């Protein structure tokens, strides 16, 4: 059994054909959870799911290894076949399941997908007169209720503020109020709205049993929403973290790297000089004073730098948009914080998004 637990998902799917007893074992919930527990701590089981878009409006999904050498080979050998959809957003992932938003001419759909088992299930969306571009979604597991939950956060000024789906109940519930904070200058209560930039809300992350997103009132802070008791929280940023020139900043947000809540910013894109990327990590979750600068780097060929994965040696995999004014092609690259280029797209296509997730046998259909 130990050997099977350490096996890749695609091998296990083949092993189910070996015998009836193996099929029964691999299909058991206990085995799936043991396999997932091992995969979460195994680099070979951590993958980078990338969405590549084309000028035609079609797109591909690719699965790359996180090993830098193998990632280069995976990027070079990716197939050219396109998926016949008009658009897709990668919102979140949890336990090997990826939450996608699909944009069709007849409306939007939400999809829960296991890339390795090729299983998926459609999720009902709550009624809204607005497109998905005015919202963002998070997907996480509530250990107390043993249930998966999806959180939908709307742009400030749109009611309801939040909507939450408990998969076992298959029903959405509305939460109408955004969290509030006391403004130190006026003493009045102010709503913390989701940070909204370039027609999209800052992405949501899941860590410590709670959803998190970047919020803004009189300053910037990280808003949390617990999956168990469904209560708002507020994690302030140190002043030296958010004290940057907002007019010159092209990209900032939060991410989770190695289980650590992080804040990142890219500055000086509009100036005739290299951009400056800063990454901060909260060493002790919930302790404001534990915010620590992990590193700063300068890049002359990129903007919109987003951290995706932190390796054991502290190196970080970054997604960087190429500066078309300084490069012969437009697109995106994946590189490490130490400077190694690990993947490149040219003028005909562009790596739009990438998310790290874990190989898993969990079926999305079993959760509802």
MARTI-739282 format. One record per residue: z, y, x of N, C-alpha, C, CB in turn. Coordinates in steps of 0.1 Angstrom, whole numbers, plus 5000, padded with zeros to 4 digits. Glycine has a CB too. Layout:
# residues N
ZYXZYXZYXZYX
...
# end
This chain:
# residues 368
500049885008500050005000500050135009501250004991
500750125020500850245029499450285034501750225041
498650185037497250205042496450275031496550075046
496550225018495850285007496250435005496050204995
497550455006498050595003497450695013499550595004
497150645025496550735036495050735035496950685049
494450665026492950665025492350785018492550535018
491150825021490550935014490250894999489250975021
490050994991489850974977488650894974489851104969
487550924981486250864979486350714983485150934986
487050684993487250544997488050474986487950535011
489050534981489850464971489050444958491050554967
488150534955487250504943486450384945486450634940
485950364958485250244961486150114960484450254974
487350134965488250024966488649964952489550064973
488450054942488850004928487849894924488750124919
486749884931485749774927486049644935484349824930
487049644944487349524952487949414943488249564963
488949454935489649354927490349424915490649274935
490649354905491349404894492749464897491449304883
493449394906494749434910494749564918495449334919
493749584927493549714934493249824924492449704945
492349794915492049894905493249944897490949844895
494049844893495249874885496249964894495949754881
496449924906497349994915496850144917497449924929
495550154921495050294924495050384911493650284930
494950324900494950394887496350434882494250314876
497350374888498750404883499150554887499750304889
499950614878500350754881501250754893501150804869
502150654895503050654907502250654920503950534906
501150574920500350574932499650704935499250454931
499150764924498450894925499351004931497850934912
500651004926501551104931501951074946502751104922
502150944949502450914963501250954972502750764965
500050934968498850964976498851124977497550914969
499051194966499051344967500151394976499251394953
501351334976502451384985502051364999503651304982
501351255003500951235017499751335020500451095019
498851355011497651445013498051585016496751435002
499151635010499551775011500051805026500751805002
500451695033500851715047499851665057502251645049
498651635053497651575061496451675062497151435056
496151725074495051825076493751765071494951865090
493551635074492251575070492051575055492151435076
493151585048493051585033492951725027494251505027
493051825036492951965031491452005033493952055039
490852055023489452085023489252235019488651995014
488052285023487652425019486552405009487252505031
486752444997485752444986485052584986486352414972
483752584989483052714990481952724979482352725004
481852834973480752864964479752944971481352934951
478552904971477452974977476453024966476652884988
476253154966475353214956474053244962476053334950
473053244953471653274957471153394949470753154955
470053454954469553574947468953534933468353634955
468653414931468153364918469253364907467553234919
470453374911471553374902472253234901471153414888
471553134908472152994908473152984920471052894910
473852874920474852864931475152714934476152924926
475752694945476152564950477652564952475352524963
478252444951479552424956479552324968480552364945
480252354979480352274990481752244994479552335002
482052124999483352095004483252075019483851964997
484052155026484052155041485352105046483752295046
485352045058486552015065487252135070486351905076
488552135072489252255078489352245093490652265072
488952135099488852125113487652215118488651975118
487952305127486952405130485652345135487452505140
485752245143484452175148483752115137484852075159
484452045128483751975117483252075107484651875111
483952185105483552285096482152345100484552395095
481952365113480652415118479552315114480752435133
479852185116478752085113478552075098479251945118
479652085090479552075075478652195070480852085069
478852315076478152435072476652425075478752565078
476352365087475052355091474252245084474952325106
474952145079474352035072474452035057474951905077
474852155051474952155037473552145030475652295033
473552075018472252065011471852195005472451955000
470552195001469952314996469852314981468652345002
470152204974470052194960471052294953470252054955
470552354942471352454935471852394922470552584932
473052434918473552394905473052494894475152404905
472552444883471852534873472852604864470952444865
473652684870474552774862474352914866476052734864
474553004856474353144859475453214867474153224846
476553154868477653214875478953134874477853364871
479853144884481053074884482053154892480952934888
483353154888484453204896485453104899485153324888
485853094912486953004916488253084914486752954930
489053044905490253124902491453074910490653114888
491752934909492952884915492852734917494152924906
493752674924493852534925495252484926493052484937
495552364922496852304923496752154922497752354911
497352094932497351944932495951884932498251884921
495051944939493651894939492751924928493751744941
493252004918492552044906492152194908493252014893
490852224905490352354907490052414893489052354916
490552544891490352614879489152704881491552694875
488052684873486852754874486552834861485652664876
485952954862485453024851483953024852485953174851
483252974841481852964841481253064831481452824836
480253134836479653244828478353204823479553374837
478253174810476953144803476453254795477153014795
475253254791474653354783475253354769473153334782
475753244765476353234751477953254752476053094745
478453284764479853304764480553244777480553254752
481753274779482553224790483253094787483453334795
483453014798484252894796485152874808483252764795
486252804805487252774815487252624818488652824811
487152584830486952444834488052404844485552414839
488652284842489552224852488852114858490952184845
488752114871487752024878488451954890486552094882
488251824891488551754904487251724911489351614900
487051794922485751784929485551644935485751884941
486551574939486351444945486151334936487551414954
486851334924486551234914485451264905487851204907
484951394905483951444897484351444882482651354898
485651454879486151464866486351604862487351374864
486151644850486451774845486751774831485251874848
487451884826487751904812487652054809489051844808
487052084797486952224793488252264786485752244784
488652384788489852444783489452554773490852494794
490152554762489852664752490352794757490452634738
489552904756489953034760490553114747488753114766
491553184749492053274738490953374735493353334742
490953424723489953524719490253654726490053544703
489153704731489153834737487853904736489653834752
487754034733486454104732485954134746486554224724
486654104756486254144770485754024778487454214777
484954054788484453944797485553904806483253994804
485353794813486353744822486553834834485953604827
485653924837485754014848486954104846484454094850
487454124834488654204832489954124833488554274818
489854004837491053924837491053844850491053824825
492253784853492353684864493253574859492853744877
493053454865493853334861494553274872492853234855
495753214869496453134879496752994873497753204882
496952904882497152764877498252704886495852674879
499252654879500452604887501152494879501352714890
502152434887502852314881504352364879502852194890
504852334867506252354864507052224866506452414850
507852214876508552094879509652064869509152104893
510252174863511352154853510852084841511952284850
509652134835509152074823508151964826508552174815
507851934839506851844843505451864835507251694840
505051994837503852034830503052134838504252094816
501752134836500952234843500652354833499552164847
500652474839500452594831499352674837501752664830
498652744829497652844833498052984827496252804827
498053084836498353214832497153304833499553274842
496953384822495853474822496453614822494953454809
496053694832496553834833495353924830497153854847
495554014821494554114817494754244824494554134802
493654314825493654444831494554544824492254504832
495254634831496154734824495454804813496654824835
496154824802495554884790494954794780494554984795
494854664784494254564775495454474769493254474782
495454464756496554384750495954244746497154454738
496754134747498154134753498054144768498854004749
499154174775499254184789498954044796500554244794
499653944791499553814796499353714785500853774804
498653604788498553484779498753364788497153484772
499553274782499953154790499553024782501453154794
498952924789498552804783499352694790497052774785
500152614781500852494786499852374782502252474779
499452304793498352204791498752104780498052144804
500052054780500451954771500351994757501751904774
500552124754500552174741499252224736501552294740
498352254746496952294744496852424736496252184736
497852504737497852634729498252744738498852624717
497652864735497952984743499053064736496653074745
499953124743500953224738500753354745502353164740
500953464737500753594742502053664747500053684732
502053734757503153824762502553964763503753764776
503154054755502454184753502954284763502754224739
503954274770504454374778504254344793505954404776
503754444801503754434815505154454821502754524822
505554414833506854444838506954594841507054364851
508254634841508454784844509354804856509054844832
509254914862510054954873510455104872509254934887
511655134877512155274876511555354888513655274877
510855454885510255544895511455624901509255644889
511555614915512655684921512555834921512755644936
511255884919511056034918511456094905509656064921
511156024894511356074881512556004873510156074873
512855884877513955804870513455744858515055894867
512155754855511555694842511055554845510455794837
510955484834510355344835508855354836510755264823
508255274845506755274846506355134846506355344860
505255104839504654974839503954944852503654954827
504054814856503354774868502154694864504254674877
500954764865499754704861499054624872498754814856
498354524869497654444880496754544888496754334874
496754524901495854604909494354574906496154584924
493554674904492254654899491254734909492054714885
490354654915489454714925488054654924490054694939
487054734925485654684925485354594913485354604938
485854634901485654574888486354434887484154554886
487254404896487954274895489454304897487454174905
490254214891491654224894491954144907492454164882
492954194914493354114926493753974923494554194933
493253874931493453734927494953704926492853644938
495253594918496653544916496853424925496853514901
498153414930498553304938499753234932498753344953
500053114936501153034931501952984943500652914922
503253024943504152974953505652994948503953064966
506552904952507852914948508152894933508453044952
507252814927507352794912507052914904508752754909
506253014909505953134901504553174905506953244904
503853244895502553304897502853444904501753324884
501953494912502153624919500753694919502653604933
500853824917499653904918500054044923498853914905
499154114929499354254934499454354922498354294944
500554424921500654524911500754664916501854494902
500554764907500654904912501254984901499254954916
502255064904502755174896502755304903504255134890
503955344908503955464917503655414932505255534916
503755284934503355234947502955084945504555234958
502755014956502354874954503554774955501354844965
503454664948504454564949503854434944505754594940
504554324947504054194942504854154930504254084954
504054134919504654094906504753934906503854144894
505853884901505953734900506253704885507053674909
505853584881506053534868506453384869504853564858
507653354866508153214867507553124857509653214866
507153004862506652904852507652844844505852794860
508952834848509952764841510552844830511052714850
511152964833511753054823510853164819513053104829
509653174824508653274820509253414821508153244806
509853454832510453584834509753654845511953564837
509553784844508953864854509953884866508554004849
509353904878510053944889509254044897510453824898
509854114907509254214914509654204929509554354909
508654184938508854174952508354294959508254044958
509154394962508654514969508054484982509754624970
507054574986506454575000507254675008504954594999
507354645021507854755030506954865030508154695044
507454985031506655105031505555105042507555235033
505955055054504955055064503854955062505655015078
503954865052502954775048501854835040503454645041
502254905029501254965020500955115024501754955006
501555165034501255305038499955305046502455365046
498855285040497555295046496655395038496855155048
495555435044494755535037493855455027493755605047
494255465014493555395003492155425002494255414990
491755555005490355585004489455525014490255745005
490155475025489355415036489555265036489755475049
490255205027490555065026489654995017492055035022
488954895022487854825014488454695008486754795023
489554645012490054525007491554505010489254405013
492354475000493654435002494154344991494554555004
495154254994495554164984496654074989494454084978
496953964982497953874986497353734987499153874976
497953644994497553504996498753424999496453495006
498553294999499653195003499053115015500053104992
499753125027499253055039500452965043498853155050
500252835043501252745048502552755039501552765062
502452785026503552795018504252935019504552695021
503653025026504253155028503453265021504353195043
504153345013503553455006503153565017504453524996
501853605016501253705026500653825019500253635035
500553935026499854055022498854095032500854175018
497654125029496654165039495954295035495654045040
495354365044494654485042493554495052495554605042
492454555048491354585058491054735056490054505054
491154815067491154955067489955005075492355015073
489555135072488555215080487155165079488955205094
486855105068485455055066484455175066485354975053
484855285060483855395058483755485070484355475046
484555455080484455535093483555465103485855555099
483055545112482155485122482955425133481155595127
483655325130484455255140484855115134485755335144
485255025143485654895138486754895127486054805149
486654795118487654795108488954725114487154705095
490054755108491354705112491854615101492354815116
492154485105492654395095494154365099491854265095
495054365089496454335091496854225082497354465090
497754135087498254025079499754025080497653895083
500454035069501954025069502353905061502454155062
503453845065503953725059505453745055503853605067
505853695044507253695040507953565045507453715024
508653575056509253465062510253385054509853505076
511053465046511953405037511653455023513453445041
511253365014510753415001511753494993510353284993
511353604988512253684980513053784988513153604972
513053775001513853865010512953975015514553795021
513054095010512154205014512154225028512454335006
513254225035513354255049512754145058514854265053
512354035052511753925060510253945061512053795054
509654055055508254075057507954105072507754205049
507054025078506754035092505254045095507353905100
504854135104503454135107503054015115503154275115
502153935110501653815117500653855128501053715108
499753935125498753985135497954095130497853865140
497254165139496254275136495054245144496854415139
493854255138492654235146491654345142492054095144
490754375151489654475149488354405149489754595159
487454435140486154375139485054485137486054275127
484054475145482954575144481854535135482454605158
481854405131480654355123481054315109480054245131
482254335105482754275092483554375084483554155095
483654345071484554415062485054315052483854545056
485954355043486454265033486854135039485354245022
487854135047488354015054489453965045488854055068
489353835043490353765034490853635041489753725020
492153625043492753495049492653385039494153525054
492353265045492153145036493153025040490753095037
493453015053494252895057494852925070493352765058
496152885072496852905085497052765091498152975082
496552755104496752625111498152625117495652615122
498452505122499752475128500052565140499852335132
499052605147499252685159499252835156498152665169
499152875143499253015139497853075137499953085149
496753015141495453065139495153065124494352975147
494353155120494053175106492553175103494753305100
492153095093490753095089490553215080490452965082
489453295083489153415076487853415070489353535085
487653465058486353485052486053635054486353445037
484853665060484553805064483153835058484553825079
483053945052481753995047481054065059481854095035
479754035061479054105072478754245068477854025076
478854335078478454475076476954485077479254565086
476254495066474754495067474254615075474154495053
475054725077474554835084474454805099475454955082
475254705103475354675118474754535121476754685122
474354455111473854325113472454315107474754215106
471654215112470254195108470254125095469454125118
471354065090471353995078472654025070471353835081
472554005057473654035048474253895043473154115036
475453885043476153765039477553755043475353645044
478053635045479453615048479653515059480253575035
480753525066481053425077482453375075480853485091
482653255080484053205081484353205096484253065074
485453265100485853265114487353265115485253395122
487853225127489253225129489753355134489653105138
491053375133491653495138491553505153493153515134
491353395160491153395175489653415179491653265180
488853435169487453485172486353375170487353535185
486753245168485753145167484953155154486353005169
483653155155482753155143482553015138481353225147
482852985126482852855121481852825110484252815116
481152935105480152915094479453035091480852855082
478153035089477353155087476353135075476653195100
476153235067475153235057474153355061475653245043
472953335058471953435061471553525049470753375067
470353575050469953675040469553615026468753755045
469253485026468853425013469953375005467953305016
471153365010472253325002473553385008472353165002
474653365001475853425006477053345001476053565000
477953315011479253245007480053355000479953195020
480153334987480953434979482453414979480453434965
482853284978484253254977484553124984484653244962
485853104987486252984993487752964990486052985009
488152844987489552814984489952684990489752814968
491152674996491652555002492352474991492652595014
492052344991492652254982492852114988491952244968
493552034981493951904986493251794978495551884985
492851684986492251574980493251514970491851464990
492851474958493751414948493051324939494351534940
493751224934493251134924493551174909493850994926
494351284908494751324895493551364886495751444896
493551314874492451334865492851454856492151214856
491951554855492351674846492451634832491251784848
491751524828491851484814493151424810490751384811
493951374821495251314818496351424816495651224830
495951544818497051654817497051714803496751754827
496151684795496051744781496051644770494851844780
# end
